[in-house]
């Protein structure tokens, strides 16, 4: 067990270091931060932002003497911001995951991994943890911006809601990266891997729309596979164990399929 763990850590460190020396990774992080910051400002203070809507509602209430229903601004801000970040992942994460195995194939080092004593599971888990850690470092600065935005709210927001929402964001990212890792193991073209990952994730996000047109247990089962449906449940502050299980299942599925893909390559080489 200790040997497997040391192998996972070695692969993890190697993969994580490769992102911190990659100009493409820094470019992706810069674009992600710019767009996320833009979303944050627009959600709060844009023409259709939350603060603008609240001010307009208060003004109408004072002019016409109509009681204005209370609006939970911190909750609406966190939910809307995490919703935009979820959509942003659809474009960012396929680019991060496209080179996990495709680059190994292109450089010819995948054959060395496939025939090495390191288990395929250890390699897949190490690579996934590496890219997921890099993504978490991308999200970390946004937490400071959110804390500044929420610091002026009275009463203060219960911490469980943003914590659960950000856990959902990380789980969604892990599920997308895991499936993208499997797709990357099938080809030596990073562009093709990114496009296929985008297509698969887009299908899994909107599969509940397809399920609504299918009656019976099949349609109901397909509806439960939607990543978007379960992500929206968690960012609304609803703790749903079914959503956690679904994200965990996608993560394990991606790792399993990746290990099987490398096993098939190992069998071909033998």
C-alpha positions in Angstrom: 0.0 0.0 0.0 2.8 2.4 0.9 4.4 1.7 -2.5 1.2 2.6 -4.4 0.8 5.7 -2.3 4.4 6.8 -3.0 3.8 6.2 -6.7 0.7 8.3 -6.7 2.5 11.1 -4.9 5.4 10.9 -7.4 3.0 11.2 -10.4 1.0 13.9 -8.6 4.1 16.0 -8.1 5.3 15.5 -11.6 2.0 16.5 -13.1 1.5 19.5 -10.8 5.0 20.8 -11.6 4.3 20.5 -15.3 1.4 22.9 -15.0 3.4 25.5 -13.0 6.0 25.6 -15.8 3.5 25.7 -18.7 2.9 29.0 -20.4 -0.5 27.6 -21.6 -1.6 26.9 -18.1 -0.7 30.4 -17.0 -2.6 31.8 -20.0 -5.7 29.7 -19.0 -5.5 30.9 -15.4 -5.2 34.5 -16.5 -8.2 34.3 -18.8 -10.2 32.4 -16.1 -9.4 35.1 -13.5 -10.3 37.9 -15.9 -13.6 36.4 -16.8 -14.5 35.4 -13.2 -13.7 38.9 -12.0 -15.8 40.4 -14.8 -18.7 38.1 -13.8 -18.4 39.1 -10.2 -18.5 42.8 -10.9 -21.4 42.5 -13.4 -23.4 40.3 -11.0 -23.0 42.8 -8.2 -22.9 46.2 -9.9 -23.8 45.7 -13.5 -26.9 47.2 -15.2 -28.8 44.0 -14.4 -26.8 43.3 -11.2 -28.2 42.4 -7.8 -27.5 45.8 -6.2 -29.0 47.7 -9.1 -32.1 45.5 -8.9 -32.4 46.0 -5.1 -32.0 49.8 -5.4 -34.6 49.9 -8.1 -37.1 47.9 -6.1 -36.6 50.0 -3.0 -37.1 53.2 -5.1 -40.4 51.9 -6.5 -41.5 50.9 -3.1 -40.9 54.4 -1.7 -42.5 56.1 -4.7 -45.7 54.0 -4.8 -45.9 52.9 -1.2 -45.7 49.3 -2.1 -44.0 46.9 0.4 -40.9 45.4 -1.1 -40.3 41.7 -0.4 -36.9 41.2 1.2 -34.0 40.0 -1.0 -31.2 37.8 0.3 -28.4 39.6 -1.6 -25.5 37.5 -0.3 -27.3 34.3 -1.2 -28.3 35.5 -4.6 -24.8 36.7 -5.2 -23.1 33.4 -4.3 -25.6 31.3 -6.2 -25.3 33.5 -9.4 -21.5 33.7 -9.2 -21.1 30.0 -8.8 -23.6 29.4 -11.6 -21.4 31.5 -14.0 -18.2 29.7 -12.8 -19.9 26.4 -13.6 -20.5 27.5 -17.2 -16.9 28.8 -17.4 -15.6 25.4 -16.5 -17.1 24.0 -19.6 -14.6 25.9 -21.7 -11.6 26.0 -19.4 -11.3 22.4 -18.1 -11.2 20.6 -21.4 -8.1 22.6 -22.2 -6.5 21.7 -18.9 -7.3 18.0 -19.3 -6.5 17.6 -23.0 -2.7 17.0 -22.5 -2.9 14.6 -19.5 -2.3 11.6 -21.7 -2.3 12.9 -25.3 1.0 14.7 -24.7 2.4 11.4 -23.3 1.3 9.7 -26.5 2.8 12.4 -28.7 6.2 12.3 -26.9 6.2 8.5 -26.8 6.4 8.4 -23.0 3.0 6.8 -22.6 4.5 3.5 -23.6 7.0 3.8 -20.8 4.2 4.5 -18.3 2.1 1.6 -19.7 5.0 -0.9 -19.3 6.4 0.5 -16.0 5.8 -1.2 -12.6 3.5 1.7 -11.6 -0.1 0.6 -11.7 -2.4 2.4 -14.2 -4.7 3.4 -11.3 -1.8 5.1 -9.5 -0.9 7.0 -12.6 -4.5 8.1 -13.3 -5.2 9.1 -9.7 -1.9 11.0 -9.5 -2.5 12.9 -12.8 -6.1 13.7 -11.8 -5.0 15.1 -8.4 -2.3 17.1 -10.1 -4.6 18.9 -12.5 -7.3 19.3 -9.8 -4.8 20.9 -7.5 -3.9 23.4 -10.2 -7.5 24.2 -10.7 -8.0 24.8 -7.0 -5.1 27.2 -7.0 -7.0 29.0 -9.8 -10.2 29.2 -7.6 -8.4 30.2 -4.4 -7.9 34.0 -5.3 -11.6 34.2 -6.1 -12.4 33.3 -2.5 -10.7 36.5 -1.4 -12.9 38.5 -3.8 -16.0 36.8 -2.6 -15.1 37.4 1.0 -14.6 41.1 0.3 -17.9 41.3 -1.4 -19.7 39.5 1.4 -18.0 41.3 4.2 -20.4 44.2 4.1 -23.6 42.0 4.4 -25.7 42.4 7.5 -26.6 39.9 8.9 -23.6 37.8 7.8 -24.1 34.9 5.5 -24.0 31.4 7.1 -20.7 29.8 6.0 -22.2 26.5 5.1 -23.9 27.9 2.0 -20.7 29.2 0.2 -18.7 26.2 1.5 -21.2 23.7 0.0 -21.3 25.7 -3.2 -17.5 25.7 -3.6 -17.4 22.0 -2.8 -19.9 21.5 -5.6 -17.6 23.6 -7.9 -14.6 21.4 -7.1 -16.6 18.2 -7.5 -17.9 19.3 -10.8 -14.3 20.2 -11.9 -13.1 16.8 -10.7 -15.8 15.0 -12.7 -15.1 16.9 -15.9 -11.3 16.5 -15.5 -11.6 12.8 -14.8 -13.7 12.2 -18.0 -11.4 14.5 -19.9 -8.4 12.4 -18.7 -10.0 9.3 -20.2 -10.7 11.0 -23.5 -7.1 12.3 -23.5 -5.8 8.7 -23.1 -7.5 7.7 -26.4 -5.7 10.0 -28.8 -2.4 11.8 -29.3 -4.1 15.0 -30.5 -4.6 17.5 -27.7 -7.1 19.5 -29.8 -9.2 16.5 -30.6 -9.2 15.5 -26.9 -10.4 19.0 -25.9 -13.1 19.1 -28.5 -14.4 15.6 -27.5 -14.3 16.4 -23.8 -16.3 19.6 -24.5 -18.9 17.6 -26.5 -19.2 14.9 -23.8 -19.5 17.4 -20.9 -22.0 19.5 -22.9 -24.1 16.3 -23.3 -23.9 15.5 -19.6 -24.9 19.0 -18.6 -28.0 19.0 -20.8 -29.0 15.4 -20.6 -31.9 16.3 -18.3 -33.4 18.3 -21.2 -33.3 15.1 -23.3 -34.7 13.1 -20.4 -37.8 15.3 -20.2 -38.8 14.1 -23.7 -38.5 10.5 -22.7 -41.3 9.1 -20.5 -41.0 6.2 -18.0 -38.1 5.0 -15.9 -35.5 5.5 -18.7 -36.2 9.2 -18.9 -36.1 9.5 -15.1 -32.8 7.6 -14.9 -31.3 9.8 -17.6 -32.4 12.9 -15.7 -30.4 11.8 -12.7 -27.2 11.7 -14.8 -27.2 15.5 -15.4 -24.2 17.3 -14.0 -25.9 20.7 -14.2 -29.0 19.5 -12.3 -27.0 18.2 -9.3 -24.6 21.2 -9.4 -27.5 23.6 -9.2 -28.9 21.7 -6.3 -25.7 22.1 -4.3 -25.0 25.7 -5.1 -28.5 26.6 -3.8 -27.3 25.4 -0.4 -29.2 22.1 -0.5 -27.2 19.3 0.9 -28.1 16.3 -1.2 -26.1 13.1 -0.8 -27.4 11.8 -4.1 -25.6 14.7 -5.8 -22.4 13.9 -4.0 -22.6 10.3 -5.0 -23.2 11.2 -8.6 -20.1 13.4 -8.8 -18.1 10.7 -7.0 -19.3 8.1 -9.5 -18.3 10.2 -12.5 -14.8 10.7 -10.9 -14.3 7.0 -10.3 -15.7 6.2 -13.7 -13.2 8.4 -15.4 -10.3 6.9 -13.5 -11.5 3.4 -14.2 -11.9 4.0 -17.9 -8.5 5.6 -18.1 -6.9 2.7 -16.3 -8.6 0.3 -18.8 -7.4 2.4 -21.7 -3.8 2.2 -20.6 -4.3 -1.5 -19.9 -5.4 -2.0 -23.5 -2.3 -0.2 -24.6 -0.1 -2.3 -22.4 -1.7 -5.4 -23.9 -1.0 -4.2 -27.4 2.7 -3.5 -26.6 3.1 -7.0 -25.2 
